Amino acid sequence: MVDSCIKITIVDLSASYGAVCALKSLSLDVREGEILSVIGPSNSGKTTFLRCLNRFNDTNPHFSHRGMVTINGIDIYGNIDVEMLRKKVGMVFALPTVLPMSVWENAAYGLRRHGIRDERMIALSVENSLRAAYLWDEVKDRLEAAALNLSGGQQQRLCLARTLAVEPDIILYDEPCSGLDPISTAKIEEAMIHFKDKYTQILVTNNTKQAARVGNRTAFFLMGQMVELDATNKIFTSPSDQRTEDYISGRFG
Amino acid sequence: MLERHWTWHRVKEFLIEKCIYLSGVTSIVIVALIFIFLAKEGFALFKTVGVGEFLLGIKWYPISHPAQFGILPLIIGSLVVTIGATLIAVPIGVASAVYISEVASGKIKEVLKSGIEVLAAIPSVVLGFIGMMTLVPWVKAVFNLPTGLTAFSGALMLGFMAMPTIVSIAEDALNAVPKRYKEAALALGATRWQAIWRVVFPAASSGIVAAVMLGIGRVIGETMAVMMITGNAARIPTTIFEPVRTLTATIAAEMGETVRGSDHYSALFAIGIVLFIITFMINLIADIAVHHKAK
């Protein structure tokens, strides 16, 4: 593989909240257009890792880090525009976090905040992103309804659409299906697989089967360290570390 | 086996239930009795003075002969002081609530919160006294007035008194907005101010309206400080730099010198009815605002 395919480079990244160390010298590369699944038990540093990529840990005053994260070769902990970074690195949370406004305004929220005023452009972008998140057909007749009245699965797809609308390069998913029914989960996974090549995606999940279904590569985290990173097939059939095998086969975690 | 028995457990349940019921009924009955008493004493006035003459009359000479009971100057006095205090207290109060809840961190937040609570705990007569000694001479000197006892001084003082109410309730409302709303906005690349203004603030708006209304309620009902600071002249003011007299101050100042059952006595109770109606309307508006948003 040549270097131009590398989207995110993480070198010796350690992160802590106050005295609690959440991530210990992590180094890995994420390739452009792949889906990287991250699995591991709770408190293994998965979410901390994800939040380092869009500098979301900055909102926590106790957070500190060492090491380097570069996206497209740019050090994101250097002197950069954090709002622009978060636009380019979208995030879908574990719980659907639709805003208390209409379906339409939710999808248009990011665009408006980035100063887009042309209503035709907004309309086009909203429709495209709702279609891409497989939600358009279900909500096209009630775009003015309160988003909080949608079902949990629809809300989560709306969150995905909202993220897509601001045209990110990278999408981070933080256990996106942990509260969803199987059909909604399938739709989200379908969307993710559909986005392959277009976006670089990182999926943190507690559901190892989901990691196996959608990930090109899978990383296994344990107690703040990355134990193993390999092709998803390899991780789920013949992992090289005993702890990975124990976790996947359900012996702990 | 399954028959009901009067076990100790069941008796206890019965007693607790009845006690709670009785407490609830008592508070309602007391409120009703207060209102009936107020109405009975107040309406007696309207046998001798017409309602229009009372509400719109511009002369309040309760002890001259013949006595005149026009409360328009008092209503205007209350309105001027209340509107002035609201204009001062609401922007500053809401802004401090936003600062405390969304911007300030750790230590500063704690200091500010307890400071606001201390401010709320100062008795109004003390604030009135401080106002009389510091604010009134200041207003007199700065605006070059014959007296510092003006509607403006009253509004300023009451604004400070309403602020703790507004800040603490608005801050609660802002804190009650789930943190994930703000996170969602930030994750889309919104700045912190955009997230606060476009997401957190609208989500808390019904609580903020309630805070403002309670603040206004506090101002309208305030008596002691306003009586000490506003000069108590029952005339319709032409500017805010003139003395005014409020509805509440009139009742407090004159109730000692009335003869029970006289027209003057009834007139003070009638003022009480007017005050009651005004505060009732404010609470009603707050209620409608809160429930309208909740839908």
Chai-1 contact restraints between the chains, C-beta under 6 A:
chainA,res_idxA,chainB,res_idxB,connection_type,confidence,min_distance_angstrom,max_distance_angstrom,comment,restraint_id
A,P61,B,S105,contact,1.0,0.0,6.0,A-B,restraint_1
A,E83,B,G189,contact,1.0,0.0,6.0,A-B,restraint_2
A,E83,B,T191,contact,1.0,0.0,6.0,A-B,restraint_3
A,R86,B,A187,contact,1.0,0.0,6.0,A-B,restraint_4
A,R86,B,G189,contact,1.0,0.0,6.0,A-B,restraint_5
A,K87,B,G189,contact,1.0,0.0,6.0,A-B,restraint_6
A,M91,B,A187,contact,1.0,0.0,6.0,A-B,restraint_7
A,T97,B,R180,contact,1.0,0.0,6.0,A-B,restraint_8
A,T97,B,A184,contact,1.0,0.0,6.0,A-B,restraint_9
A,L99,B,Y181,contact,1.0,0.0,6.0,A-B,restraint_10
A,L99,B,V199,contact,1.0,0.0,6.0,A-B,restraint_11
A,P100,B,A203,contact,1.0,0.0,6.0,A-B,restraint_12
A,G110,B,L188,contact,1.0,0.0,6.0,A-B,restraint_13
A,R113,B,A190,contact,1.0,0.0,6.0,A-B,restraint_14
A,R113,B,Q194,contact,1.0,0.0,6.0,A-B,restraint_15
A,V166,B,L188,contact,1.0,0.0,6.0,A-B,restraint_16
